Amino acid sequence: MLQKVTDFILEQRMISTGDKVIVGLSGGADSVALLHILKELRDCFDLELYAAHVNHGLRGQDANEDAAFAEDLCRNWGIPFFLKNADIPQMSRKMHMTEEEAGRKVRYDFFHEVMHKVKGNKIATAHHKNDQAETILHNIIRGTGTQGLSGIKPIRDGYIIRPLLIVSRQEIKDYIRHHSLAYREDATNADSTYTRNRIRNCLIPILARDFNPDIVERLFTMGNIIREDDEFISCCCKKVYEELCKAEAGQITVQLDKFNALNTAIKKRLVRMAVSDLKGDLDGIGHNHVNAVVSLADRARTGTKTVLPASRNDCSAVEAEVSYDKLIFRKNNNDQTAIFFDKPLPIPGQVHVEELGLTVTAEKWDRKKGLHVSSQCIYIDEDAVKGSLRLRQRINGDRFRPLGMNGSKKLKDYFIDLKIPRGERDKVPLLVDEKNIIWVVGFQISQDYRITVSTKNILKISVEYHIHNGG
């Protein structure tokens, strides 16, 4: 089995020379075998090994003995040991999760904590073929797509590795017996209260006995085939996403006509990618939520929106809205306060608008240097400025005279003409003096402040954005 796991590690490129690996050590047969195998490979790969154990507070004295066993094992093998005591029942209630979900979150949070503490770069868990089969069946029962059918990935996020995924539970037991390794039995594994345990102890034995004695191997193979296909499709969709979707000002936008022209399967993946980029995960996002966004885009009625659920540990939901020719995804935190800003801009000088993550600069300019106008830089006639300059947001009754227009128009109508969503209009900065709007920042300057051949004194006004809103 050692050679089989080694070949799998090399094939999947799980470990590189000099890696610092944190091993999740429960004290059970699987994790003991994993730690032993990595210890055997320590010199070959020049590894630094660390073990992390979480006492979940679920099994009383047995759990304390598990922790003591794991610590003694590491001491005997010369492996640094880290322990976390947690009250999973209390945390599951607090986070509105099942105990299984809370336990998993606590474990991985602790693994990451240890990894940062020791400056490690890999986390190894002891998932194996039987775990893979159970995961796939569990996902089928709950309802899933191709990602769920592919099961556990050998490598997740580039640093969480599963070296034992190539071997079965029986092979691990044989390895443990062959090397006379001690381990702890977890009595809760026989408790069929948990869905995973019922799948392991009831469903798989029935499938093996009545349908296919090689069911674990067949599910494992199916997962590999689907994962390869899913990774290819995901790669193709990522290219489409990067081409069509634009991240800016805390939101993700996509041209509605281009989105609706896509194949439905691609549209659904793009929705998931956008939501994941904004939320950081897809917790709570189901098939019906994704379908709701696709239907919203298909109806293409400006101002219509749908709100996708927030994560259980994050109050921020994501809303999808159709706004003119765009489908817009943005975080929707009901606790956030409205944005308000109104700040003076000295000449010369700068003003920082923290609410929008930008800086506006005013400086006197020599025409001989050239005028390089853009959406982030304008030049105005300083002598046309009436009093001091300010940067503020819109107010009721604002009027604006866009460049080239004889009369003025309501700023509201100007925003409508530009198809700026209603919810975004308060975030558009306005450069004003004591009488007029000089520049709708990022869009247009006023006809009354343009540079002409008779202009003697020029002001350069430029804006710089500081907030990175990529995924």
C-alpha positions in Angstrom: 0.0 0.0 0.0 2.9 2.4 0.7 4.0 2.1 -3.0 0.4 2.6 -4.2 0.0 5.8 -2.1 3.4 7.1 -3.2 2.6 6.6 -6.8 -0.7 8.4 -6.3 1.0 11.3 -4.6 3.5 11.6 -7.5 0.8 11.2 -10.2 -1.4 13.9 -8.6 1.7 16.1 -7.7 0.4 16.4 -4.1 3.7 16.9 -2.5 6.9 18.7 -3.4 10.3 18.4 -1.8 10.6 20.5 1.3 6.8 20.7 2.0 5.5 21.4 5.5 2.5 19.2 5.9 -0.2 19.5 8.6 -1.9 16.1 9.1 -5.4 15.9 10.5 -5.0 13.2 13.2 -8.1 11.9 14.8 -6.4 8.9 16.3 -8.5 6.5 14.2 -7.1 3.9 11.8 -7.3 6.1 8.7 -5.4 9.1 10.1 -2.9 6.9 11.9 -2.1 5.1 8.7 -1.8 8.4 6.8 0.6 9.9 9.4 2.7 6.7 9.4 2.9 6.7 5.6 4.0 10.3 5.5 6.5 9.6 8.2 7.9 6.8 6.0 8.1 9.3 3.1 9.6 12.1 5.2 13.2 11.6 4.2 12.3 10.9 0.6 10.5 14.2 0.2 12.4 16.1 2.9 9.1 16.8 4.6 8.3 18.6 7.8 5.3 17.0 9.5 2.9 18.4 12.0 -0.2 16.8 13.5 -3.4 18.6 14.4 -6.2 17.0 16.6 -9.6 18.4 17.5 -11.4 17.2 20.6 -15.0 17.9 19.6 -16.4 17.6 23.1 -18.9 15.0 22.0 -17.7 11.8 23.6 -16.6 12.7 27.1 -13.7 10.7 28.5 -13.3 8.7 25.3 -12.6 12.0 23.5 -10.0 13.0 26.1 -8.3 9.6 25.7 -8.3 10.0 21.9 -6.4 13.3 22.3 -4.0 11.8 24.8 -3.4 8.8 22.4 -2.8 11.1 19.4 -0.3 13.3 21.5 1.6 10.2 22.7 1.8 8.8 19.2 3.3 12.0 17.9 5.7 12.2 20.7 7.0 8.7 20.0 7.3 9.5 16.3 8.9 12.9 16.8 6.1 14.9 15.2 5.0 18.2 16.6 1.4 18.0 17.9 -1.3 20.6 18.2 -4.6 20.2 20.1 -7.8 22.2 20.1 -10.7 21.6 22.5 -14.1 22.6 21.1 -17.7 22.5 22.2 -19.2 21.4 18.9 -22.9 21.0 20.3 -22.8 24.7 21.4 -21.1 25.9 18.2 -23.6 24.0 16.0 -26.5 25.8 17.8 -24.7 29.1 17.5 -23.9 28.7 13.8 -27.2 27.1 13.0 -25.4 24.0 11.6 -25.6 20.3 12.2 -23.0 18.9 14.5 -21.4 17.3 11.5 -21.1 20.6 9.7 -19.9 22.5 12.7 -17.3 19.8 13.4 -16.0 20.0 9.9 -15.7 23.8 10.0 -13.9 23.7 13.3 -11.5 21.1 12.1 -10.5 22.9 8.9 -10.3 26.3 10.7 -7.9 24.7 13.2 -5.9 23.0 10.4 -5.5 26.4 8.7 -4.6 28.0 12.1 -1.8 25.5 12.6 -0.6 25.8 9.0 -0.2 29.6 9.4 1.5 29.2 12.8 4.2 26.8 11.5 4.4 28.5 8.0 3.2 25.2 6.4 1.9 24.9 2.9 -0.1 21.6 2.8 -3.0 20.1 4.8 -3.4 16.3 4.6 -6.6 14.5 5.5 -7.2 10.7 5.6 -10.2 10.4 3.1 -10.1 7.1 1.2 -12.1 5.2 -1.4 -14.9 4.3 0.9 -15.3 7.9 2.0 -15.5 8.8 -1.7 -18.3 6.3 -2.3 -20.2 7.5 0.8 -19.8 11.1 -0.3 -21.1 10.5 -3.8 -24.1 8.6 -2.5 -24.8 11.3 0.1 -24.8 13.9 -2.6 -27.1 11.9 -4.8 -29.6 11.5 -1.9 -29.6 15.2 -1.2 -29.7 16.1 -4.9 -26.6 17.2 -6.8 -25.0 18.2 -10.1 -21.8 17.0 -11.7 -19.6 18.5 -9.0 -21.4 16.5 -6.3 -21.2 13.4 -8.4 -17.4 13.8 -8.7 -17.1 13.5 -5.0 -14.0 14.4 -3.0 -11.1 16.0 -5.0 -7.6 14.5 -4.5 -6.4 18.1 -4.1 -8.6 21.0 -3.1 -7.6 24.7 -3.4 -4.1 23.6 -4.4 -3.0 22.7 -0.8 -5.5 20.4 0.9 -4.4 16.9 -0.1 -6.0 13.4 0.2 -3.1 10.9 -0.3 -5.2 7.8 0.8 -8.0 8.5 -1.7 -6.6 5.7 -3.9 -7.0 3.0 -1.3 -9.9 1.3 0.4 -10.8 1.0 4.1 -9.9 -2.7 4.0 -6.4 -1.9 2.5 -5.9 0.6 5.4 -6.9 -2.0 7.9 -4.5 -4.5 6.3 -1.7 -1.8 6.5 -2.4 -1.1 10.1 -2.3 -4.8 10.9 0.9 -5.4 8.9 2.7 -2.6 10.8 1.2 -3.4 14.2 0.0 0.2 14.6 -2.2 1.1 17.5 -5.3 3.3 16.9 -8.5 4.4 18.6 -12.0 3.2 17.7 -14.7 5.8 17.5 -17.9 4.3 18.9 -20.1 7.0 17.2 -19.2 5.4 13.8 -21.8 2.8 14.6 -24.4 5.4 15.5 -26.9 5.5 12.6 -28.4 8.8 13.7 -26.0 10.4 11.3 -26.8 10.2 7.6 -23.2 9.4 6.6 -23.2 6.5 9.1 -26.4 5.1 7.7 -24.9 5.2 4.2 -21.8 3.5 5.5 -23.4 0.9 7.7 -26.7 0.2 5.9 -26.9 1.5 2.3 -23.5 0.4 0.9 -23.7 -3.1 2.4 -27.2 -3.5 0.7 -25.9 -2.3 -2.6 -22.9 -4.6 -2.3 -24.9 -7.6 -1.4 -27.9 -7.2 -3.7 -26.6 -5.2 -6.7 -22.8 -5.0 -7.1 -20.2 -6.4 -4.7 -17.7 -4.0 -6.2 -19.9 -0.9 -5.6 -17.3 1.1 -3.8 -14.8 0.7 -6.7 -17.5 1.5 -9.3 -18.5 4.7 -7.5 -14.9 5.7 -7.1 -14.3 5.2 -10.8 -17.4 7.1 -11.8 -16.4 10.0 -9.6 -13.0 10.2 -11.3 -14.6 10.2 -14.8 -17.2 12.9 -13.9 -14.5 15.0 -12.1 -12.3 15.0 -15.3 -15.3 16.1 -17.4 -16.4 18.7 -14.8 -12.9 20.2 -14.6 -12.8 20.5 -18.3 -16.3 22.2 -18.4 -15.3 24.5 -15.5 -12.2 25.6 -17.3 -14.1 26.5 -20.4 -16.7 28.3 -18.4 -14.1 30.2 -16.5 -12.8 31.6 -19.8 -16.3 32.7 -20.7 -16.8 34.2 -17.3 -13.5 36.2 -17.5 -14.5 37.4 -21.0 -18.1 38.5 -20.2 -18.2 39.4 -16.5 -16.8 42.6 -15.2 -16.0 43.2 -11.5 -16.2 46.8 -10.3 -17.5 48.9 -7.5 -18.4 45.9 -5.4 -20.5 44.2 -8.0 -20.2 41.9 -11.0 -22.0 42.9 -14.3 -22.5 41.0 -17.5 -24.1 42.2 -20.7 -27.7 40.7 -20.7 -27.9 39.9 -24.4 -24.6 38.0 -24.3 -25.6 36.1 -21.1 -29.0 35.1 -22.6 -27.3 33.9 -25.8 -25.3 31.3 -23.9 -26.2 27.6 -23.4 -28.3 27.1 -20.3 -25.7 24.9 -18.6 -23.0 27.7 -19.1 -25.4 30.4 -17.8 -26.0 28.4 -14.6 -22.2 28.0 -14.0 -21.6 31.7 -14.6 -24.3 32.5 -12.0 -22.5 30.2 -9.5 -19.2 31.8 -10.3 -20.5 35.3 -9.8 -22.2 34.4 -6.5 -19.1 32.6 -5.2 -16.8 35.6 -6.1 -19.0 37.9 -4.1 -19.8 35.7 -1.1 -16.7 33.6 -1.0 -18.7 30.4 -1.1 -21.9 28.8 -2.4 -23.3 27.9 1.0 -27.1 27.9 0.9 -27.2 28.3 -2.9 -29.3 25.6 -4.5 -30.5 24.6 -8.0 -33.7 26.6 -7.6 -31.8 29.8 -6.7 -29.6 29.5 -9.8 -32.7 28.9 -12.0 -34.4 32.0 -10.5 -31.5 34.1 -11.8 -31.5 32.5 -15.2 -35.3 33.1 -15.5 -34.8 36.7 -14.3 -32.3 37.4 -17.0 -34.5 35.7 -19.6 -37.5 38.0 -18.8 -35.1 41.0 -19.1 -37.4 43.5 -17.3 -35.4 46.5 -15.9 -35.6 46.8 -12.2 -36.6 43.2 -11.4 -34.4 41.4 -9.0 -34.0 38.2 -6.9 -32.2 37.8 -3.7 -30.1 34.7 -3.1 -29.7 33.4 0.5 -26.8 34.5 2.8 -24.4 32.0 4.3 -25.2 30.9 7.8 -22.2 32.7 9.2 -22.5 35.8 7.0 -25.4 38.2 7.0 -24.7 39.4 3.5 -26.9 37.9 0.8 -26.4 38.4 -3.0 -29.0 40.0 -5.2 -29.2 39.7 -8.9 -30.9 42.6 -10.8 -31.7 43.3 -14.4 -30.8 46.9 -15.2 -31.3 48.0 -18.8 -28.9 45.9 -20.8 -27.0 44.4 -17.9 -27.4 41.6 -15.3 -25.9 42.8 -12.1 -24.8 40.8 -9.1 -24.1 42.6 -5.8 -23.9 41.9 -2.1 -27.0 43.0 -0.2 -26.2 43.5 3.5 -29.4 44.7 5.2 -27.3 46.0 8.0 -25.2 48.4 5.9 -25.8 52.2 6.2 -26.5 54.5 3.3 -23.5 56.1 1.7 -23.2 59.9 2.2 -20.4 62.2 1.2 -19.9 65.9 0.7 -16.2 67.1 0.9 -14.3 70.2 -0.2 -11.6 69.9 -2.9 -8.8 72.4 -2.5 -7.0 73.9 -5.5 -4.4 72.5 -5.7 -5.1 69.5 -3.5 -6.8 66.2 -3.0 -10.0 64.8 -1.4 -10.3 61.2 -0.3 -13.8 59.6 -0.4 -13.5 56.5 1.8 -17.1 55.6 1.2 -16.3 55.0 -2.5 -12.6 54.1 -2.2 -11.4 56.9 -4.5 -9.2 60.0 -4.4 -9.8 63.1 -6.5 -7.0 65.5 -7.3 -7.1 69.1 -8.5 -4.0 70.8 -10.0 -3.2 73.8 -12.1 -2.2 72.8 -15.6 -0.1 74.1 -18.5 -1.7 73.6 -21.9 1.7 73.0 -23.4 1.8 69.6 -21.5 -1.1 68.4 -23.5 -4.7 67.5 -22.6 -5.2 63.8 -22.1 -8.9 63.5 -21.4 -10.4 60.2 -20.2 -13.2 58.9 -18.0 -10.9 59.5 -15.0 -9.3 62.8 -16.1 -10.8 66.1 -17.3 -9.6 69.6 -17.8 -11.7 72.7 -17.0 -11.5 76.4 -17.3 -10.5 77.6 -13.8 -11.9 81.1 -14.4 -15.4 79.6 -14.9 -15.3 78.1 -11.4 -17.7 80.0 -9.1 -16.3 79.9 -5.6 -14.9 76.7 -4.1 -15.0 73.1 -5.4 -16.7 70.2 -3.6 -17.2 66.5 -4.2 -20.7 65.3 -3.3 -23.4 62.9 -4.2 -26.6 63.9 -6.0 -29.5 65.7 -4.3 -33.1 66.3 -5.3 -33.5 68.9 -8.0 -29.9 68.6 -9.4 -29.6 69.8 -13.0 -26.7 69.4 -15.4 -25.6 70.8 -18.7 -23.7 68.0 -20.5 -21.0 69.0 -22.9 -22.5 70.0 -26.3 -26.0 70.6 -25.0 -27.6 74.1 -25.3 -29.9 73.8 -22.3 -29.7 71.8 -19.0 -31.6 68.6 -18.0 -32.5 67.0 -14.7 -29.6 64.9 -13.4 -32.1 62.1 -12.8 -33.0 62.1 -16.5 -29.3 62.2 -17.4 -28.7 59.0 -15.3 -31.7 57.3 -16.9 -30.3 58.2 -20.4 -27.0 56.6 -19.3 -28.9 53.6 -18.0 -27.3 53.9 -14.5 -29.2 51.6 -12.1 -31.3 53.5 -9.5 -29.4 51.8 -6.7 -26.0 53.0 -8.1 -26.9 56.7 -8.6 -26.0 57.8 -5.1 -22.5 56.3 -5.6 -21.7 58.5 -8.6 -19.5 61.4 -7.3 -20.3 64.9 -8.6 -17.7 67.7 -8.8 -19.5 70.9 -8.1 -18.8 74.6 -7.4 -21.1 76.9 -5.5 -23.5 77.1 -8.5 -23.3 74.1 -10.8 -22.4 70.5 -11.4 -19.0 70.7 -13.2 -18.4 66.9 -13.7 -20.4 63.8 -13.3 -17.3 61.9 -12.4 -16.5 59.1 -14.8 -19.0 60.3 -17.4 -19.3 63.9 -18.6 -18.3 67.5 -17.9 -20.5 70.6 -18.1 -20.6 72.6 -21.3 -20.0 75.8 -19.2 -16.6 74.7 -18.0 -15.0 73.3 -21.2 -11.6 74.4 -22.4 -11.8 76.8 -25.3 -9.1 78.7 -27.4 -9.6 81.7 -25.1 -9.1 79.7 -21.9 -6.2 81.2 -19.9 -6.1 79.1 -16.7 -6.6 75.4 -16.7 -7.4 73.0 -13.9 -6.7 69.2 -14.3 -9.1 67.1 -12.3 -8.3 63.4 -12.0 -9.7 60.5 -10.0 -8.0 57.3 -8.8 -9.8 54.2 -7.5 -8.3 52.2 -4.6 -10.7 49.3 -4.0 -10.0 46.0 -5.7 -13.2 44.3 -6.4 -12.0 41.2 -8.4 -13.1 37.7 -7.5 
